[in-house]
Amino acid sequence: MQISYASSLPVSVDEAFAWHARPGAMTRLLPPWQPVRAVRESQSLASGRAELRLGPGLSWQAKHCPEDFRPGRGFVDELTPEGLRAAPLKAVNWRHEHLFSPIDQNSCQLEDRITTNLPRRFVEPMLHYRHRVLADDLLAHRRAAEQGLTPRVVAISGASGMIGSALTAFLRTGGHRVIELVRRAPRHGDERQWTPDNPAADLLEGCDAVIHLAGANIFGRFTDAHRKAIAQSRIEPTRRLASCAEANGVGVFISASGIAAYPQGDEPCNEHAPQNAEGFLAQVVRDWEAAAHTGESSAMRRVQIRTGLVQTPQGGMLKVLRPIFSLGAGGPIADGSAWQPWIALDDLLDIYHRALWDESLAGPVNASAPHPVRQREYARVLAQVLHRPAIVPVPAFAPKLVLGDEGADQLALASIHAVPGKLLEAGHRFRFTTLRPALEHLLGA
């Protein structure tokens, strides 16, 4: 069976082809709802090999076919008998043709033709997802180039995490060089060993920008040990890395932050709202952002990305809720009135990307979609996308059994009506402004 899908792309045929040849392309195109991860990407579209992992003990190896490679016009990858190492995969047939044709100087068409014995319902949502992500990524990079962004050297801490791995792939496919700051010995030339409490003086030498994402997971009971891990992994490492960046002449220091410092309630909070919330997380956010401004006598621009609830089935809230709602056991928490300032993962990548080139962005920037929803609305939309009911309300005491009183109040039951004031003022283009299209895209619906 052959399944085809074609769409137009907002760049020249040469740029579209070049995008696919860069590191990170496979990672960007894998659907997040499928349990497939890139273990090794191909080094060449002409003759390289790639390996995907589908789960414990299940790997899928594919090779590019030299006889079908046409520079700037097409390439083919297919499974080979030796590429199917696990018994459940041995019966799978797969041949994927990527065909490029010019429309004009600034646009082209990409057609995917897949010959396989896998069900159509498995393949077609994947193709729709790939084409949407590719077009949006190419448009984001084109707009950045129009604003003067040239290939940069960007150091990223936390590059192996959920956000960091996606951001690394996004930037590399855009032609940027990413230096991953790792705590182990480097394995290749684009890794540098980073000691958070004492970064080497030359750690960031030659870097144009730093994106600092590293920090302990905040989810969990707020025991003394958990509070210590959250604070110690953020505040002092941020201070030291910002000082190192300043000393190395880095142009922009972009660091992760949160919305916990905003007061809870129904009042919309943009970046100018008072940060007078009480509690542990609120104080951590204030100290965290203050640390990013250490030594602010230099010309280095500093941006703090105050992130809402990141939406991806690969992690965070959606990863937890998806299986529950898929079983028909989901519903609103407590009375469902809590505000949920959500943001699709790819929109978050675009915000970090914009912080690289938009010189007007400095200080805090709210990374949340323009239309936050209440928790009851989130539950209703997620259930509809999954074609399940949302009739099983979660009593308020349930999150407290898992997270404790403080953890539940500051995480599961928190209600912060954050809005992206600075981005809206700047005319920023969001890929997803409302929740349902975002969840449909992320869940292959």
ABEGO torsion letter per residue (X at the ends): XBBBBBBBBABBAAAAAAAAABBGAAAAABBAABBBBBABBBABAAABBBBBBAEBGBBBBBBBBAAABBBGAEBBBBBBAAABABAAAAABBBBBBBBBBBABAABBBBBBBBBBABBAAAAAAAAAAAAAAAAAAAAAAAAAAAAGBBBBBBBBBGAABAAAAAAAAAAAAAGBBBBBBBABBBABAABBBBBAABBBAAAABGBABBBBABEBBABEBBBAAAAAAAAAAAAAAAAAAAAAAAAAGBABBBBBBBAAABBBEABBBBAABBBABBEAAAAAAAAAAAAAABGAABABBBBBBBBBBBBBAABEAAAAAAAAAAAGABEBBEAGABBBBBBBAAAAAAAAAAAAABAABBEBBBBBBABBBBAAAAAAAAAAAAGBBBABBBBAAAAAAAAEAAAAAABAABBBBBBBAAAAAAGBBBABABAAAAAAAAAGX
